[in-house]
Amino acid sequence: MGVRAQIVLFAPDETRAVAAAQAAFQRLEDLDQTLSDYRPSSELMRLCDSPPGTPIPISPDLAEVLETAVQIARCTDGAYDPTVGPLVALWRRSRSSLALPSEAERAEARLFVGWHKLVLNGQARSATLSRSGMRLDLGGIGKGFAAHKAQTFLRELGYPMSLVALAGDIRAGDPPPERGGWRVAIPEPEGDSARDGGISLLLSNQSISTSGASAQHVDIGGVRYAHVVDSRTGLGATRLNQATVVSFDGAIADALSTASAILDPGRALAICGMFPGTQTFIVESGERPIRHSSPGWALLLAPKNDTNPDPP
């Protein structure tokens, strides 16, 4: 996944805790071998190199994450799109060269982008790419999916009181002893002075993902572009909101936060509201940041007098 994982768990003794953590780290490594777009030998990249129009059998993990990816792409009209790889590759070159891609280059890349060009067959557990040159990119969903899978794996091993964090994607299991939940802090976006020290949530058997408002940006021609590619323009987003989504499903939280960072906040909240148990908080960028939240967001807030420390 390209980020360092952090695992916290409660076990009867140190020996069993270390063994469980090592097993969970191996589960994450296996998922990286499946989902990575940086590893040429990953299952995802082998699928991208397959002949177009040919159904390719895929593993249960890849089938599950692609099903969710297509579902979110459909709901967001492509604001999140797992086929955005050609535009991401084009933008990576632009960030390196500090030169915007031409209209012709973006038009060419768009020929290979579009979630409807990825055909999934759940019964046969296969995936078909409609065109040669398509490149799938699970960067906006993979970490949330992997964190959820690793925490579920720990639960199956007998350690339900556990938490797995992959950068801005966290999966919280059963609450720690004598606690109402895991205390998770949301990073403060630049320029939002109204946060009064930030916001902390209490989560239990939920996933949280935060996207946008990143320090990763580049200035080209006097315009600041974010690292997140807006598939509608083929360029890095020029106005990136910070979106935090809490959901029972880690992949859904990750993909919805990715889409919500570039969508109009009102539309993003409406889309997120289509998924039961999902709560959303968006800080709209601008000279004076504006905060938006779903109706149940306040129920997640940690009490001000709660002294449970944030996980590492």
C-alpha positions as CSV (number, residue, x, y, z in Angstrom):
1,M,0.0,0.0,0.0
2,G,3.0,2.2,0.1
3,V,2.5,3.3,3.8
4,R,3.6,1.9,7.1
5,A,1.0,0.0,9.0
6,Q,0.3,0.4,12.7
7,I,-1.4,-2.2,14.8
8,V,-2.7,-2.0,18.3
9,L,-4.2,-5.0,20.1
10,F,-5.1,-6.4,23.5
11,A,-3.9,-10.0,24.3
12,P,-3.3,-12.0,27.4
13,D,0.5,-11.8,27.1
14,E,3.2,-10.2,25.1
15,T,4.1,-13.5,23.3
16,R,0.7,-13.9,21.9
17,A,0.4,-10.2,21.1
18,V,3.6,-10.3,19.0
19,A,2.6,-13.4,17.2
20,A,-0.9,-12.0,16.3
21,A,0.6,-8.7,15.1
22,Q,3.1,-10.5,12.9
23,A,0.4,-12.5,11.4
24,A,-1.7,-9.4,10.7
25,F,1.3,-7.7,9.1
26,Q,1.7,-10.7,6.8
27,R,-2.0,-10.4,5.9
28,L,-1.3,-6.8,4.9
29,E,1.7,-7.9,2.9
30,D,-0.4,-10.4,1.0
31,L,-3.0,-7.8,0.3
32,D,-0.3,-5.5,-1.1
33,Q,0.8,-8.3,-3.4
34,T,-2.8,-8.4,-4.6
35,L,-3.8,-4.7,-4.8
36,S,-0.6,-2.7,-5.5
37,D,-0.3,-0.6,-8.7
38,Y,3.5,-0.1,-7.9
39,R,4.4,-3.8,-8.0
40,P,4.6,-5.1,-11.6
41,S,4.0,-8.7,-10.3
42,S,0.8,-7.9,-8.3
43,E,-2.4,-9.5,-9.2
44,L,-3.9,-6.1,-10.1
45,M,-1.1,-5.4,-12.5
46,R,-1.3,-8.9,-14.1
47,L,-5.0,-8.2,-14.6
48,C,-4.1,-4.9,-16.3
49,D,-1.7,-6.7,-18.6
50,S,-4.3,-9.3,-19.6
51,P,-5.8,-9.4,-23.2
52,P,-8.8,-7.0,-23.6
53,G,-12.2,-8.6,-23.7
54,T,-11.0,-11.7,-21.9
55,P,-12.5,-12.7,-18.6
56,I,-9.7,-13.3,-16.1
57,P,-10.3,-15.3,-12.9
58,I,-9.4,-13.2,-9.8
59,S,-8.9,-13.9,-6.1
60,P,-11.7,-13.3,-3.6
61,D,-9.9,-10.2,-2.2
62,L,-9.5,-8.6,-5.6
63,A,-13.1,-9.5,-6.6
64,E,-14.5,-8.0,-3.4
65,V,-12.6,-4.7,-3.6
66,L,-13.4,-4.3,-7.3
67,E,-17.1,-4.9,-6.7
68,T,-17.1,-2.1,-4.1
69,A,-15.0,0.2,-6.3
70,V,-17.5,-0.1,-9.2
71,Q,-20.4,0.4,-6.8
72,I,-18.9,3.7,-5.5
73,A,-17.9,4.8,-9.0
74,R,-21.5,4.3,-10.2
75,C,-22.9,6.2,-7.2
76,T,-20.5,9.1,-7.6
77,D,-20.7,9.3,-11.4
78,G,-17.0,8.6,-11.6
79,A,-15.7,11.1,-8.9
80,Y,-14.1,8.0,-7.6
81,D,-13.1,5.6,-10.4
82,P,-10.8,2.6,-10.2
83,T,-9.9,2.8,-13.9
84,V,-8.3,6.3,-13.4
85,G,-4.8,4.8,-13.7
86,P,-3.9,6.4,-17.1
87,L,-4.7,9.9,-15.9
88,V,-2.8,9.3,-12.6
89,A,0.3,8.2,-14.6
90,L,0.0,11.3,-16.8
91,W,-0.3,13.5,-13.7
92,R,2.6,11.9,-12.0
93,R,4.8,12.9,-15.0
94,S,3.4,16.4,-14.8
95,R,4.3,16.7,-11.1
96,S,7.8,15.6,-11.9
97,S,8.3,17.9,-14.9
98,L,6.2,20.8,-13.6
99,A,4.5,21.0,-17.0
100,L,0.8,20.4,-17.5
101,P,-0.3,17.6,-19.9
102,S,-1.7,18.9,-23.1
103,E,-5.4,18.6,-24.0
104,A,-4.5,15.9,-26.6
105,E,-2.6,13.9,-23.9
106,R,-5.5,14.1,-21.5
107,A,-8.0,13.2,-24.3
108,E,-5.9,10.2,-25.2
109,A,-5.7,9.0,-21.6
110,R,-9.5,9.4,-21.1
111,L,-10.0,6.8,-23.8
112,F,-8.9,4.2,-21.3
113,V,-10.8,5.6,-18.3
114,G,-14.3,4.8,-17.2
115,W,-15.6,2.4,-14.6
116,H,-18.1,0.9,-17.1
117,K,-15.1,-0.4,-19.1
118,L,-14.4,-2.8,-16.2
119,V,-16.8,-5.8,-16.4
120,L,-17.1,-8.0,-13.3
121,N,-18.8,-11.4,-13.1
122,G,-19.5,-12.2,-9.5
123,Q,-20.7,-15.7,-10.2
124,A,-17.6,-16.7,-12.2
125,R,-15.4,-14.4,-10.0
126,S,-13.8,-12.8,-13.1
127,A,-12.9,-9.4,-14.4
128,T,-12.7,-8.2,-18.0
129,L,-11.0,-5.1,-19.2
130,S,-12.7,-3.7,-22.3
131,R,-9.7,-2.0,-23.8
132,S,-6.0,-2.6,-24.1
133,G,-4.1,0.0,-22.2
134,M,-6.5,0.3,-19.2
135,R,-4.7,0.7,-15.9
136,L,-6.6,0.1,-12.6
137,D,-5.6,2.2,-9.6
138,L,-6.9,1.2,-6.2
139,G,-5.2,4.0,-4.3
140,G,-8.5,5.6,-3.3
141,I,-9.9,2.4,-1.8
142,G,-7.2,-0.1,-1.1
143,K,-5.9,1.1,2.2
144,G,-9.4,1.2,3.8
145,F,-10.1,-2.3,2.4
146,A,-6.7,-3.6,3.7
147,A,-7.1,-2.1,7.2
148,H,-10.5,-3.7,7.5
149,K,-9.3,-7.1,6.3
150,A,-6.4,-7.1,8.7
151,Q,-8.5,-6.2,11.7
152,T,-11.1,-8.8,10.7
153,F,-8.2,-11.3,10.5
154,L,-7.1,-10.4,14.1
155,R,-10.7,-10.9,15.2
156,E,-10.7,-14.4,13.7
157,L,-7.5,-15.1,15.5
158,G,-9.2,-14.2,18.8
159,Y,-8.2,-10.6,19.2
160,P,-11.3,-8.5,18.6
161,M,-10.0,-5.6,20.7
162,S,-7.7,-4.3,18.0
163,L,-7.0,-1.4,15.7
164,V,-5.2,-1.2,12.3
165,A,-4.1,2.1,10.8
166,L,-2.8,2.7,7.3
167,A,-2.1,6.5,7.2
168,G,-5.5,8.2,7.0
169,D,-7.4,4.9,6.9
170,I,-8.2,3.2,10.3
171,R,-10.2,0.2,11.3
172,A,-11.3,0.0,14.9
173,G,-12.5,-3.2,16.4
174,D,-14.1,-3.9,19.8
175,P,-13.4,-1.1,22.3
176,P,-10.4,-1.3,24.6
177,P,-11.1,-2.6,28.2
178,E,-13.5,-0.3,30.1
179,R,-13.7,2.2,27.2
180,G,-16.7,3.2,25.0
181,G,-14.6,3.0,21.8
182,W,-11.3,3.8,20.3
183,R,-10.4,7.5,20.3
184,V,-9.4,8.6,16.8
185,A,-8.4,12.2,16.0
186,I,-9.1,13.9,12.6
187,P,-6.2,15.9,11.2
188,E,-6.8,19.6,10.9
189,P,-6.8,21.0,7.4
190,E,-4.6,24.0,6.7
191,G,-6.4,27.3,7.4
192,D,-9.2,25.9,9.5
193,S,-8.7,27.8,12.8
194,A,-12.2,27.0,14.0
195,R,-11.4,23.5,15.0
196,D,-10.4,24.4,18.6
197,G,-7.6,21.8,18.8
198,G,-9.2,19.4,16.4
199,I,-11.9,16.8,16.6
200,S,-11.7,13.4,18.3
201,L,-14.2,10.5,17.7
202,L,-15.0,7.4,19.6
203,L,-15.3,4.4,17.2
204,S,-16.2,0.8,17.7
205,N,-16.2,-1.8,14.9
206,Q,-16.1,1.0,12.4
207,S,-13.7,2.3,9.7
208,I,-12.7,5.9,9.2
209,S,-11.0,7.5,6.2
210,T,-9.8,11.0,5.6
211,S,-8.9,12.4,2.2
212,G,-7.9,15.8,0.9
213,A,-6.3,18.9,2.3
214,S,-2.9,17.2,1.9
215,A,0.5,18.8,2.1
216,Q,1.2,17.0,-1.2
217,H,0.7,19.6,-3.9
218,V,2.6,21.2,-6.8
219,D,2.5,24.8,-8.2
220,I,2.4,25.0,-12.0
221,G,1.9,28.2,-13.9
222,G,0.9,30.0,-10.7
223,V,-1.8,27.5,-9.9
224,R,-1.6,25.0,-7.0
225,Y,-2.7,21.5,-7.8
226,A,-3.3,18.7,-5.3
227,H,-1.9,15.2,-5.7
228,V,-5.5,13.8,-6.0
229,V,-6.4,13.6,-9.7
230,D,-9.9,14.8,-10.7
231,S,-10.9,12.4,-13.4
232,R,-13.2,15.1,-14.8
233,T,-10.3,17.3,-15.8
234,G,-7.4,14.9,-15.9
235,L,-5.4,17.2,-13.6
236,G,-4.7,17.4,-9.9
237,A,-7.7,19.0,-8.1
238,T,-7.3,22.8,-7.7
239,R,-9.8,23.0,-4.9
240,L,-9.6,20.0,-2.5
241,N,-11.9,19.7,0.5
242,Q,-11.0,17.6,3.5
243,A,-13.5,14.8,3.8
244,T,-13.8,12.3,6.6
245,V,-16.1,9.3,6.3
246,V,-17.0,6.8,9.0
247,S,-18.6,3.5,7.8
248,F,-19.0,-0.1,8.9
249,D,-17.0,-1.0,5.8
250,G,-13.4,0.2,5.3
251,A,-13.5,0.1,1.5
252,I,-16.7,2.2,1.4
253,A,-15.2,4.7,3.8
254,D,-12.0,5.1,1.8
255,A,-13.7,5.4,-1.6
256,L,-16.4,7.8,-0.4
257,S,-13.9,10.0,1.3
258,T,-11.8,10.1,-2.0
259,A,-14.9,11.2,-4.0
260,S,-16.2,13.6,-1.3
261,A,-12.9,15.5,-1.3
262,I,-13.6,16.8,-4.9
263,L,-17.4,16.8,-5.0
264,D,-19.7,19.6,-4.0
265,P,-20.2,19.1,-0.2
266,G,-24.0,18.9,-0.5
267,R,-23.8,16.3,-3.1
268,A,-21.1,14.4,-1.3
269,L,-23.3,14.3,1.9
270,A,-26.3,13.1,-0.1
271,I,-24.3,10.2,-1.7
272,C,-22.7,9.1,1.6
273,G,-26.2,9.1,3.1
274,M,-27.2,6.3,0.7
275,F,-25.0,3.9,2.7
276,P,-26.4,2.8,6.0
277,G,-24.3,3.6,9.1
278,T,-22.1,6.1,7.2
279,Q,-21.4,9.5,8.7
280,T,-19.5,12.3,6.9
281,F,-17.6,15.5,7.9
282,I,-16.3,17.8,5.2
283,V,-14.3,21.0,5.5
284,E,-14.8,23.0,2.4
285,S,-11.7,24.8,1.3
286,G,-11.5,28.6,0.8
287,E,-10.5,31.7,2.6
288,R,-12.8,30.9,5.4
289,P,-13.3,27.1,5.5
290,I,-16.9,25.9,5.9
291,R,-17.8,22.8,7.8
292,H,-20.5,20.4,6.7
293,S,-21.6,17.2,8.4
294,S,-24.2,14.5,8.2
295,P,-27.0,14.4,10.8
296,G,-25.5,11.6,13.0
297,W,-22.0,13.0,13.0
298,A,-22.3,14.5,16.5
299,L,-23.0,11.1,18.0
300,L,-19.5,10.0,17.1
301,L,-17.7,12.9,19.0
302,A,-15.6,11.9,22.0
303,P,-16.5,13.6,25.2
304,K,-14.3,16.5,26.0
305,N,-13.3,15.0,29.4
306,D,-12.3,11.6,27.8
307,T,-8.6,11.0,28.6
308,N,-8.2,7.8,26.5
309,P,-5.1,8.5,24.4
310,D,-5.2,8.5,20.6
311,P,-3.8,5.3,19.0
312,P,-0.2,5.6,17.8
